[in-house]
């Protein structure tokens, strides 16, 4: 029936937004960084500028 069409579109829109938000949150929170095991020594060079 045409009178019930807006309810159908509303439920489809809500379902799509719910799935979209769940997909984005799962992708965002499932990403893991790899820990760095290397340590780099910072070398400081002091240069005296004579003007």
CHARMM-style PDB file with segment names, atoms N, HN, CA, C and O in Angstrom:
ATOM      1  N   UNK     1       0.832  -1.178   0.000  1.00  0.00      PROA
ATOM      2  CA  UNK     1       0.000   0.000   0.000  1.00  0.00      PROA
ATOM      3  C   UNK     1       0.884   1.251   0.000  1.00  0.00      PROA
ATOM      4  O   UNK     1       1.924   1.264   0.657  1.00  0.00      PROA
ATOM      5  N   UNK     2       0.498   2.272  -0.705  1.00  0.00      PROA
ATOM      6  HN  UNK     2      -0.347   2.261  -1.239  1.00  0.00      PROA
ATOM      7  CA  UNK     2       1.344   3.469  -0.783  1.00  0.00      PROA
ATOM      8  C   UNK     2       1.480   4.208   0.541  1.00  0.00      PROA
ATOM      9  O   UNK     2       2.467   4.907   0.768  1.00  0.00      PROA
ATOM     10  N   UNK     3       0.489   4.053   1.417  1.00  0.00      PROA
ATOM     11  HN  UNK     3      -0.313   3.485   1.233  1.00  0.00      PROA
ATOM     12  CA  UNK     3       0.567   4.773   2.679  1.00  0.00      PROA
ATOM     13  C   UNK     3       1.671   4.230   3.587  1.00  0.00      PROA
ATOM     14  O   UNK     3       2.154   4.941   4.468  1.00  0.00      PROA
ATOM     15  N   UNK     4       2.060   3.007   3.381  1.00  0.00      PROA
ATOM     16  HN  UNK     4       1.667   2.429   2.666  1.00  0.00      PROA
ATOM     17  CA  UNK     4       3.062   2.389   4.243  1.00  0.00      PROA
ATOM     18  C   UNK     4       4.479   2.530   3.677  1.00  0.00      PROA
ATOM     19  O   UNK     4       5.439   2.078   4.300  1.00  0.00      PROA
ATOM     20  N   UNK     5       4.613   3.146   2.514  1.00  0.00      PROA
ATOM     21  HN  UNK     5       3.833   3.513   2.008  1.00  0.00      PROA
ATOM     22  CA  UNK     5       5.936   3.265   1.891  1.00  0.00      PROA
ATOM     23  C   UNK     5       6.915   4.098   2.719  1.00  0.00      PROA
ATOM     24  O   UNK     5       8.083   3.716   2.784  1.00  0.00      PROA
ATOM     25  N   UNK     6       6.528   5.205   3.355  1.00  0.00      PROA
ATOM     26  HN  UNK     6       5.579   5.515   3.302  1.00  0.00      PROA
ATOM     27  CA  UNK     6       7.492   5.956   4.156  1.00  0.00      PROA
ATOM     28  C   UNK     6       8.058   5.152   5.327  1.00  0.00      PROA
ATOM     29  O   UNK     6       9.221   5.320   5.694  1.00  0.00      PROA
ATOM     30  N   UNK     7       7.248   4.291   5.905  1.00  0.00      PROA
ATOM     31  HN  UNK     7       6.303   4.154   5.607  1.00  0.00      PROA
ATOM     32  CA  UNK     7       7.761   3.464   6.992  1.00  0.00      PROA
ATOM     33  C   UNK     7       8.821   2.491   6.477  1.00  0.00      PROA
ATOM     34  O   UNK     7       9.817   2.229   7.151  1.00  0.00      PROA
ATOM     35  N   UNK     8       8.597   1.970   5.297  1.00  0.00      PROA
ATOM     36  HN  UNK     8       7.787   2.184   4.750  1.00  0.00      PROA
ATOM     37  CA  UNK     8       9.570   1.063   4.724  1.00  0.00      PROA
ATOM     38  C   UNK     8      10.875   1.802   4.435  1.00  0.00      PROA
ATOM     39  O   UNK     8      11.950   1.280   4.730  1.00  0.00      PROA
ATOM     40  N   UNK     9      10.804   3.001   3.865  1.00  0.00      PROA
ATOM     41  HN  UNK     9       9.931   3.425   3.625  1.00  0.00      PROA
ATOM     42  CA  UNK     9      12.016   3.766   3.596  1.00  0.00      PROA
ATOM     43  C   UNK     9      12.719   4.160   4.883  1.00  0.00      PROA
ATOM     44  O   UNK     9      13.949   4.188   4.939  1.00  0.00      PROA
ATOM     45  N   UNK    10      11.950   4.461   5.912  1.00  0.00      PROA
ATOM     46  HN  UNK    10      10.951   4.437   5.867  1.00  0.00      PROA
ATOM     47  CA  UNK    10      12.546   4.828   7.193  1.00  0.00      PROA
ATOM     48  C   UNK    10      13.285   3.647   7.813  1.00  0.00      PROA
ATOM     49  O   UNK    10      14.390   3.810   8.330  1.00  0.00      PROA
ATOM     50  N   UNK    11      12.694   2.481   7.767  1.00  0.00      PROA
ATOM     51  HN  UNK    11      11.796   2.348   7.347  1.00  0.00      PROA
ATOM     52  CA  UNK    11      13.369   1.312   8.333  1.00  0.00      PROA
ATOM     53  C   UNK    11      14.613   0.959   7.522  1.00  0.00      PROA
ATOM     54  O   UNK    11      15.632   0.576   8.097  1.00  0.00      PROA
ATOM     55  N   UNK    12      14.548   1.082   6.206  1.00  0.00      PROA
ATOM     56  HN  UNK    12      13.720   1.394   5.739  1.00  0.00      PROA
ATOM     57  CA  UNK    12      15.731   0.816   5.396  1.00  0.00      PROA
ATOM     58  C   UNK    12      16.841   1.820   5.687  1.00  0.00      PROA
ATOM     59  O   UNK    12      18.014   1.452   5.752  1.00  0.00      PROA
ATOM     60  N   UNK    13      16.476   3.073   5.860  1.00  0.00      PROA
ATOM     61  HN  UNK    13      15.524   3.372   5.807  1.00  0.00      PROA
ATOM     62  CA  UNK    13      17.471   4.093   6.174  1.00  0.00      PROA
ATOM     63  C   UNK    13      18.104   3.850   7.540  1.00  0.00      PROA
ATOM     64  O   UNK    13      19.320   3.962   7.692  1.00  0.00      PROA
ATOM     65  N   UNK    14      17.290   3.519   8.524  1.00  0.00      PROA
ATOM     66  HN  UNK    14      16.302   3.428   8.400  1.00  0.00      PROA
ATOM     67  CA  UNK    14      17.830   3.246   9.859  1.00  0.00      PROA
ATOM     68  C   UNK    14      18.712   2.000   9.865  1.00  0.00      PROA
ATOM     69  O   UNK    14      19.740   1.969  10.542  1.00  0.00      PROA
ATOM     70  N   UNK    15      18.320   0.989   9.125  1.00  0.00      PROA
ATOM     71  HN  UNK    15      17.485   1.014   8.576  1.00  0.00      PROA
ATOM     72  CA  UNK    15      19.139  -0.213   9.048  1.00  0.00      PROA
ATOM     73  C   UNK    15      20.466   0.077   8.358  1.00  0.00      PROA
ATOM     74  O   UNK    15      21.512  -0.401   8.795  1.00  0.00      PROA
ATOM     75  N   UNK    16      20.428   0.850   7.293  1.00  0.00      PROA
ATOM     76  HN  UNK    16      19.578   1.239   6.937  1.00  0.00      PROA
ATOM     77  CA  UNK    16      21.655   1.197   6.580  1.00  0.00      PROA
ATOM     78  C   UNK    16      22.584   2.011   7.462  1.00  0.00      PROA
ATOM     79  O   UNK    16      23.787   1.749   7.489  1.00  0.00      PROA
ATOM     80  N   UNK    17      22.055   2.997   8.190  1.00  0.00      PROA
ATOM     81  HN  UNK    17      21.078   3.210   8.169  1.00  0.00      PROA
ATOM     82  CA  UNK    17      22.914   3.816   9.050  1.00  0.00      PROA
ATOM     83  C   UNK    17      23.482   2.991  10.196  1.00  0.00      PROA
ATOM     84  O   UNK    17      24.639   3.175  10.571  1.00  0.00      PROA
ATOM     85  N   UNK    18      22.690   2.088  10.756  1.00  0.00      PROA
ATOM     86  HN  UNK    18      21.750   1.938  10.451  1.00  0.00      PROA
ATOM     87  CA  UNK    18      23.183   1.232  11.825  1.00  0.00      PROA
ATOM     88  C   UNK    18      24.310   0.330  11.333  1.00  0.00      PROA
ATOM     89  O   UNK    18      25.334   0.195  12.002  1.00  0.00      PROA
ATOM     90  N   UNK    19      24.129  -0.280  10.179  1.00  0.00      PROA
ATOM     91  HN  UNK    19      23.297  -0.171   9.635  1.00  0.00      PROA
ATOM     92  CA  UNK    19      25.172  -1.153   9.621  1.00  0.00      PROA
ATOM     93  C   UNK    19      26.405  -0.338   9.254  1.00  0.00      PROA
ATOM     94  O   UNK    19      27.530  -0.791   9.464  1.00  0.00      PROA
ATOM     95  N   UNK    20      26.208   0.847   8.713  1.00  0.00      PROA
ATOM     96  HN  UNK    20      25.294   1.214   8.543  1.00  0.00      PROA
ATOM     97  CA  UNK    20      27.330   1.716   8.353  1.00  0.00      PROA
ATOM     98  C   UNK    20      28.135   2.115   9.588  1.00  0.00      PROA
ATOM     99  O   UNK    20      29.365   2.067   9.570  1.00  0.00      PROA
ATOM    100  N   UNK    21      27.445   2.509  10.657  1.00  0.00      PROA
ATOM    101  HN  UNK    21      26.446   2.548  10.671  1.00  0.00      PROA
ATOM    102  CA  UNK    21      28.146   2.886  11.888  1.00  0.00      PROA
ATOM    103  C   UNK    21      28.847   1.696  12.527  1.00  0.00      PROA
ATOM    104  O   UNK    21      29.965   1.836  13.024  1.00  0.00      PROA
ATOM    105  N   UNK    22      28.221   0.545  12.525  1.00  0.00      PROA
ATOM    106  HN  UNK    22      27.313   0.431  12.122  1.00  0.00      PROA
ATOM    107  CA  UNK    22      28.865  -0.644  13.092  1.00  0.00      PROA
ATOM    108  C   UNK    22      30.091  -1.045  12.283  1.00  0.00      PROA
ATOM    109  O   UNK    22      31.108  -1.442  12.852  1.00  0.00      PROA
ATOM    110  N   UNK    23      30.002  -0.946  10.969  1.00  0.00      PROA
ATOM    111  HN  UNK    23      29.176  -0.624  10.507  1.00  0.00      PROA
ATOM    112  CA  UNK    23      31.135  -1.279  10.108  1.00  0.00      PROA
ATOM    113  C   UNK    23      32.304  -0.334  10.367  1.00  0.00      PROA
ATOM    114  O   UNK    23      33.451  -0.772  10.448  1.00  0.00      PROA
ATOM    115  N   UNK    24      32.017   0.962  10.497  1.00  0.00      PROA
ATOM    116  HN  UNK    24      31.085   1.318  10.431  1.00  0.00      PROA
ATOM    117  CA  UNK    24      33.081   1.929  10.750  1.00  0.00      PROA
ATOM    118  C   UNK    24      33.702   1.744  12.123  1.00  0.00      PROA
ATOM    119  O   UNK    24      34.922   1.836  12.260  1.00  0.00      PROA
ATOM    120  N   UNK    25      32.904   1.488  13.129  1.00  0.00      PROA
ATOM    121  HN  UNK    25      31.913   1.413  13.018  1.00  0.00      PROA
ATOM    122  CA  UNK    25      33.469   1.301  14.462  1.00  0.00      PROA
ATOM    123  C   UNK    25      34.285   0.019  14.545  1.00  0.00      PROA
ATOM    124  O   UNK    25      35.319  -0.008  15.213  1.00  0.00      PROA
ATOM    125  N   UNK    26      33.848  -1.031  13.889  1.00  0.00      PROA
ATOM    126  HN  UNK    26      33.008  -1.009  13.346  1.00  0.00      PROA
ATOM    127  CA  UNK    26      34.622  -2.269  13.914  1.00  0.00      PROA
ATOM    128  C   UNK    26      35.950  -2.087  13.195  1.00  0.00      PROA
ATOM    129  O   UNK    26      36.971  -2.605  13.646  1.00  0.00      PROA
ATOM    130  N   UNK    27      35.952  -1.362  12.092  1.00  0.00      PROA
ATOM    131  HN  UNK    27      35.122  -0.941  11.726  1.00  0.00      PROA
ATOM    132  CA  UNK    27      37.208  -1.114  11.393  1.00  0.00      PROA
ATOM    133  C   UNK    27      38.127  -0.203  12.193  1.00  0.00      PROA
ATOM    134  O   UNK    27      39.344  -0.381  12.173  1.00  0.00      PROA
ATOM    135  N   UNK    28      37.559   0.769  12.894  1.00  0.00      PROA
ATOM    136  HN  UNK    28      36.569   0.914  12.910  1.00  0.00      PROA
ATOM    137  CA  UNK    28      38.379   1.709  13.657  1.00  0.00      PROA
ATOM    138  C   UNK    28      39.003   1.037  14.873  1.00  0.00      PROA
ATOM    139  O   UNK    28      40.185   1.242  15.146  1.00  0.00      PROA
ATOM    140  N   UNK    29      38.248   0.252  15.595  1.00  0.00      PROA
ATOM    141  HN  UNK    29      37.288   0.085  15.374  1.00  0.00      PROA
ATOM    142  CA  UNK    29      38.749  -0.328  16.832  1.00  0.00      PROA
ATOM    143  C   UNK    29      39.498  -1.633  16.616  1.00  0.00      PROA
ATOM    144  O   UNK    29      40.191  -2.084  17.528  1.00  0.00      PROA
ATOM    145  N   UNK    30      39.391  -2.255  15.461  1.00  0.00      PROA
ATOM    146  HN  UNK    30      38.828  -1.890  14.719  1.00  0.00      PROA
ATOM    147  CA  UNK    30      40.113  -3.507  15.240  1.00  0.00      PROA
ATOM    148  C   UNK    30      41.523  -3.270  14.713  1.00  0.00      PROA
ATOM    149  O   UNK    30      42.303  -4.216  14.604  1.00  0.00      PROA
ATOM    150  N   UNK    31      41.865  -2.027  14.385  1.00  0.00      PROA
ATOM    151  HN  UNK    31      41.231  -1.258  14.474  1.00  0.00      PROA
ATOM    152  CA  UNK    31      43.197  -1.727  13.880  1.00  0.00      PROA
ATOM    153  C   UNK    31      44.183  -1.685  15.027  1.00  0.00      PROA
ATOM    154  O   UNK    31      43.950  -1.004  16.026  1.00  0.00      PROA
ATOM    155  N   UNK    32      45.314  -2.426  14.890  1.00  0.00      PROA
ATOM    156  HN  UNK    32      45.503  -2.979  14.079  1.00  0.00      PROA
ATOM    157  CA  UNK    32      46.313  -2.466  15.947  1.00  0.00      PROA
ATOM    158  C   UNK    32      47.653  -2.022  15.385  1.00  0.00      PROA
ATOM    159  O   UNK    32      48.060  -2.414  14.292  1.00  0.00      PROA
ATOM    160  N   UNK    33      48.313  -1.200  16.160  1.00  0.00      PROA
ATOM    161  HN  UNK    33      47.983  -0.882  17.049  1.00  0.00      PROA
ATOM    162  CA  UNK    33      49.642  -0.771  15.774  1.00  0.00      PROA
ATOM    163  C   UNK    33      50.655  -1.843  16.153  1.00  0.00      PROA
ATOM    164  O   UNK    33      50.485  -2.554  17.143  1.00  0.00      PROA
ATOM    165  N   UNK    34      51.707  -1.949  15.352  1.00  0.00      PROA
ATOM    166  HN  UNK    34      51.845  -1.371  14.547  1.00  0.00      PROA
ATOM    167  CA  UNK    34      52.794  -2.841  15.709  1.00  0.00      PROA
ATOM    168  C   UNK    34      53.797  -2.053  16.538  1.00  0.00      PROA
ATOM    169  O   UNK    34      54.206  -0.948  16.179  1.00  0.00      PROA
ATOM    170  N   UNK    35      54.176  -2.652  17.651  1.00  0.00      PROA
ATOM    171  HN  UNK    35      53.844  -3.549  17.943  1.00  0.00      PROA
ATOM    172  CA  UNK    35      55.088  -1.971  18.543  1.00  0.00      PROA
ATOM    173  C   UNK    35      56.489  -1.984  17.967  1.00  0.00      PROA
ATOM    174  O   UNK    35      56.929  -2.975  17.385  1.00  0.00      PROA
ATOM    175  N   UNK    36      57.184  -0.872  18.137  1.00  0.00      PROA
ATOM    176  HN  UNK    36      56.826  -0.066  18.610  1.00  0.00      PROA
ATOM    177  CA  UNK    36      58.551  -0.784  17.645  1.00  0.00      PROA
ATOM    178  C   UNK    36      59.491  -1.429  18.660  1.00  0.00      PROA
ATOM    179  O   UNK    36      59.451  -1.115  19.850  1.00  0.00      PROA
ATOM    180  N   UNK    37      60.324  -2.321  18.179  1.00  0.00      PROA
ATOM    181  HN  UNK    37      60.357  -2.576  17.213  1.00  0.00      PROA
ATOM    182  CA  UNK    37      61.286  -2.960  19.070  1.00  0.00      PROA
ATOM    183  C   UNK    37      62.651  -2.283  18.968  1.00  0.00      PROA
ATOM    184  O   UNK    37      63.506  -2.468  19.834  1.00  0.00      PROA
ATOM    185  N   UNK    38      62.849  -1.511  17.926  1.00  0.00      PROA
ATOM    186  HN  UNK    38      62.154  -1.361  17.223  1.00  0.00      PROA
ATOM    187  CA  UNK    38      64.129  -0.840  17.758  1.00  0.00      PROA
ATOM    188  C   UNK    38      64.141   0.452  18.552  1.00  0.00      PROA
ATOM    189  O   UNK    38      63.136   1.157  18.644  1.00  0.00      PROA
ATOM    190  N   UNK    39      65.297   0.746  19.121  1.00  0.00      PROA
ATOM    191  HN  UNK    39      66.114   0.173  19.046  1.00  0.00      PROA
ATOM    192  CA  UNK    39      65.456   2.036  19.783  1.00  0.00      PROA
ATOM    193  C   UNK    39      66.553   2.794  19.055  1.00  0.00      PROA
ATOM    194  O   UNK    39      67.636   2.270  18.799  1.00  0.00      PROA
ATOM    195  N   UNK    40      66.250   4.013  18.738  1.00  0.00      PROA
ATOM    196  HN  UNK    40      65.369   4.439  18.946  1.00  0.00      PROA
ATOM    197  CA  UNK    40      67.195   4.833  18.012  1.00  0.00      PROA
ATOM    198  C   UNK    40      67.819   5.830  18.973  1.00  0.00      PROA
ATOM    199  O   UNK    40      67.128   6.492  19.747  1.00  0.00      PROA
ATOM    200  N   UNK    41      69.144   5.922  18.907  1.00  0.00      PROA
ATOM    201  HN  UNK    41      69.706   5.384  18.278  1.00  0.00      PROA
ATOM    202  CA  UNK    41      69.842   6.902  19.729  1.00  0.00      PROA
ATOM    203  C   UNK    41      69.886   8.225  18.989  1.00  0.00      PROA
ATOM    204  O   UNK    41      70.304   8.296  17.833  1.00  0.00      PROA
ATOM    205  N   UNK    42      69.461   9.237  19.652  1.00  0.00      PROA
ATOM    206  HN  UNK    42      69.121   9.179  20.591  1.00  0.00      PROA
ATOM    207  CA  UNK    42      69.440  10.556  19.045  1.00  0.00      PROA
ATOM    208  C   UNK    42      70.822  11.183  19.184  1.00  0.00      PROA
ATOM    209  O   UNK    42      71.378  11.256  20.279  1.00  0.00      PROA
ATOM    210  N   UNK    43      71.354  11.623  18.083  1.00  0.00      PROA
ATOM    211  HN  UNK    43      70.902  11.563  17.193  1.00  0.00      PROA
ATOM    212  CA  UNK    43      72.685  12.223  18.076  1.00  0.00      PROA
ATOM    213  C   UNK    43      72.526  13.732  18.029  1.00  0.00      PROA
ATOM    214  O   UNK    43      71.925  14.290  17.111  1.00  0.00      PROA
ATOM    215  N   UNK    44      73.074  14.366  19.031  1.00  0.00      PROA
ATOM    216  HN  UNK    44      73.562  13.913  19.777  1.00  0.00      PROA
ATOM    217  CA  UNK    44      73.022  15.823  19.104  1.00  0.00      PROA
ATOM    218  C   UNK    44      74.366  16.390  18.677  1.00  0.00      PROA
ATOM    219  O   UNK    44      75.402  16.067  19.259  1.00  0.00      PROA
ATOM    220  N   UNK    45      74.341  17.220  17.679  1.00  0.00      PROA
ATOM    221  HN  UNK    45      73.500  17.483  17.206  1.00  0.00      PROA
ATOM    222  CA  UNK    45      75.554  17.910  17.231  1.00  0.00      PROA
ATOM    223  C   UNK    45      75.406  19.372  17.551  1.00  0.00      PROA
ATOM    224  O   UNK    45      74.481  20.037  17.084  1.00  0.00      PROA
ATOM    225  N   UNK    46      76.316  19.864  18.344  1.00  0.00      PROA
ATOM    226  HN  UNK    46      77.067  19.324  18.724  1.00  0.00      PROA
ATOM    227  CA  UNK    46      76.269  21.263  18.691  1.00  0.00      PROA
ATOM    228  C   UNK    46      77.209  22.007  17.756  1.00  0.00      PROA
ATOM    229  O   UNK    46      78.394  21.689  17.660  1.00  0.00      PROA
ATOM    230  N   UNK    47      76.680  22.967  17.092  1.00  0.00      PROA
ATOM    231  HN  UNK    47      75.717  23.225  17.170  1.00  0.00      PROA
ATOM    232  CA  UNK    47      77.462  23.770  16.143  1.00  0.00      PROA
ATOM    233  C   UNK    47      77.519  25.197  16.680  1.00  0.00      PROA
ATOM    234  O   UNK    47      76.488  25.822  16.927  1.00  0.00      PROA
ATOM    235  N   UNK    48      78.711  25.690  16.852  1.00  0.00      PROA
ATOM    236  HN  UNK    48      79.549  25.182  16.651  1.00  0.00      PROA
ATOM    237  CA  UNK    48      78.889  27.074  17.309  1.00  0.00      PROA
ATOM    238  C   UNK    48      79.026  27.960  16.092  1.00  0.00      PROA
ATOM    239  O   UNK    48      80.002  27.858  15.349  1.00  0.00      PROA
ATOM    240  N   UNK    49      78.056  28.829  15.885  1.00  0.00      PROA
ATOM    241  HN  UNK    49      77.263  28.912  16.489  1.00  0.00      PROA
ATOM    242  CA  UNK    49      78.092  29.721  14.763  1.00  0.00      PROA
ATOM    243  C   UNK    49      78.829  30.994  15.173  1.00  0.00      PROA
ATOM    244  O   UNK    49      78.528  31.607  16.197  1.00  0.00      PROA
ATOM    245  N   UNK    50      79.769  31.359  14.373  1.00  0.00      PROA
ATOM    246  HN  UNK    50      80.013  30.861  13.541  1.00  0.00      PROA
ATOM    247  CA  UNK    50      80.530  32.594  14.638  1.00  0.00      PROA
ATOM    248  C   UNK    50      80.215  33.583  13.542  1.00  0.00      PROA
ATOM    249  O   UNK    50      80.540  33.366  12.375  1.00  0.00      PROA
ATOM    250  N   UNK    51      79.590  34.651  13.923  1.00  0.00      PROA
ATOM    251  HN  UNK    51      79.326  34.827  14.872  1.00  0.00      PROA
ATOM    252  CA  UNK    51      79.180  35.638  12.950  1.00  0.00      PROA
ATOM    253  C   UNK    51      80.227  36.714  12.838  1.00  0.00      PROA
ATOM    254  OT1 UNK    51      80.066  37.653  12.058  1.00  0.00      PROA
TER     255      UNK     51
END
